[in-house]
Amino acid sequence: MNQLDTTFAALSDPTRRAILARLTDGEASVMELAEPFAMSQPSISKHLKVLENAGLISRGRDAQRRPCRLEVKPLAEATEWLERYRKIWEGNFQRLDALLGALQASKNPGEAEQ
């Protein structure tokens, strides 16, 4: 699986997206990340492992604490990929709007002059 596939696979789960959203506020411990979820610490750890394997988070070491932090590179690559398609679709919609405007104007030529 390539990096982009791994990133999107990791982002496919709402719990993992919520964990990433929490990490936008700064690093957090596993216990802090587990707080809002009604699941066991081993379940949260599995989600963290998926995020870590995708390169979306990293874990440091601070004495007994292993804080997690957000890594932006995989998200930036996914955003860049999505942005290319957004531009294509935006261009398609602009052409469609122009076509629909021209069709509307040709049906109601008097309205355009008012």
Secondary structure per residue as TSV (DSSP state, phi and psi in degrees):
chain	resnum	aa	ss	phi	psi
A	1	M	-	360.0	133.8
A	2	N	-	-81.9	172.5
A	3	Q	H	-58.5	-43.0
A	4	L	H	-63.5	-42.1
A	5	D	H	-61.1	-44.3
A	6	T	H	-63.6	-41.0
A	7	T	H	-62.7	-50.0
A	8	F	H	-66.6	-34.8
A	9	A	H	-62.8	-42.7
A	10	A	H	-66.0	-37.2
A	11	L	H	-76.3	-9.1
A	12	S	T	-71.0	-15.0
A	13	D	S	-100.9	129.6
A	14	P	H	-63.3	-32.3
A	15	T	H	-65.1	-43.3
A	16	R	H	-66.6	-37.9
A	17	R	H	-63.7	-39.0
A	18	A	H	-65.7	-38.4
A	19	I	H	-62.9	-45.0
A	20	L	H	-62.2	-41.0
A	21	A	H	-60.5	-42.2
A	22	R	H	-62.5	-39.1
A	23	L	H	-72.1	-11.9
A	24	T	T	-67.0	-19.9
A	25	D	T	-83.9	-8.7
A	26	G	-	130.6	172.1
A	27	E	-	-65.2	157.5
A	28	A	B	-151.5	153.7
A	29	S	-	-79.8	167.7
A	30	V	H	-60.0	-41.9
A	31	M	H	-64.1	-40.2
A	32	E	H	-65.4	-38.8
A	33	L	H	-70.6	-31.1
A	34	A	H	-76.7	-23.3
A	35	E	T	-45.9	-53.1
A	36	P	T	-75.9	-3.5
A	37	F	S	-107.6	142.6
A	38	A	S	-90.4	63.9
A	39	M	S	-146.3	162.8
A	40	S	-	-73.3	161.9
A	41	Q	H	-61.9	-39.0
A	42	P	H	-62.4	-33.9
A	43	S	H	-67.3	-43.3
A	44	I	H	-62.3	-41.2
A	45	S	H	-60.4	-36.0
A	46	K	H	-64.4	-42.8
A	47	H	H	-62.3	-42.6
A	48	L	H	-63.4	-36.6
A	49	K	H	-64.4	-41.6
A	50	V	H	-61.8	-45.3
A	51	L	H	-64.1	-38.9
A	52	E	H	-68.1	-43.3
A	53	N	H	-63.1	-29.3
A	54	A	T	-81.7	-6.8
A	55	G	T	79.3	10.6
A	56	L	S	-80.8	-23.2
A	57	I	E	-135.0	161.1
A	58	S	E	-132.5	158.8
A	59	R	E	-120.1	130.2
A	60	G	-	-97.7	-170.6
A	61	R	-	-137.0	124.7
A	62	D	B	-135.4	89.1
A	63	A	T	58.3	-118.2
A	64	Q	T	-85.3	-12.6
A	65	R	B	-89.0	140.2
A	66	R	-	-120.7	81.3
A	67	P	-	-66.6	143.3
A	68	C	E	-98.8	144.3
A	69	R	E	-137.7	152.1
A	70	L	E	-73.8	138.5
A	71	E	-	-113.3	126.0
A	72	V	-	-90.0	-20.4
A	73	K	H	-57.1	-50.0
A	74	P	H	-62.4	-35.6
A	75	L	H	-67.7	-38.1
A	76	A	H	-64.7	-40.3
A	77	E	H	-65.1	-40.9
A	78	A	H	-66.1	-40.9
A	79	T	H	-62.9	-42.7
A	80	E	H	-61.0	-42.6
A	81	W	H	-64.0	-46.3
A	82	L	H	-64.4	-37.0
A	83	E	H	-61.5	-38.0
A	84	R	H	-58.8	-43.6
A	85	Y	H	-74.0	-32.7
A	86	R	H	-62.3	-41.4
A	87	K	H	-64.6	-40.3
A	88	I	H	-61.9	-48.6
A	89	W	H	-67.1	-37.1
A	90	E	H	-61.5	-43.1
A	91	G	H	-62.4	-41.8
A	92	N	H	-61.7	-43.4
A	93	F	H	-67.2	-37.2
A	94	Q	H	-64.5	-41.0
A	95	R	H	-65.7	-39.4
A	96	L	H	-64.5	-43.4
A	97	D	H	-58.9	-43.4
A	98	A	H	-64.1	-42.5
A	99	L	H	-63.7	-46.2
A	100	L	H	-64.0	-37.9
A	101	G	H	-63.6	-41.4
A	102	A	H	-66.5	-41.0
A	103	L	H	-64.5	-42.6
A	104	Q	H	-63.0	-43.1
A	105	A	H	-64.7	-36.2
A	106	S	H	-73.1	-26.7
A	107	K	H	-78.0	-33.2
A	108	N	-	-126.5	67.0
A	109	P	H	-62.5	-30.9
A	110	G	H	-70.0	-31.1
A	111	E	H	-68.0	-34.4
A	112	A	H	-66.6	-27.4
A	113	E	H	-83.5	-20.0
A	114	Q	-	-74.4	360.0
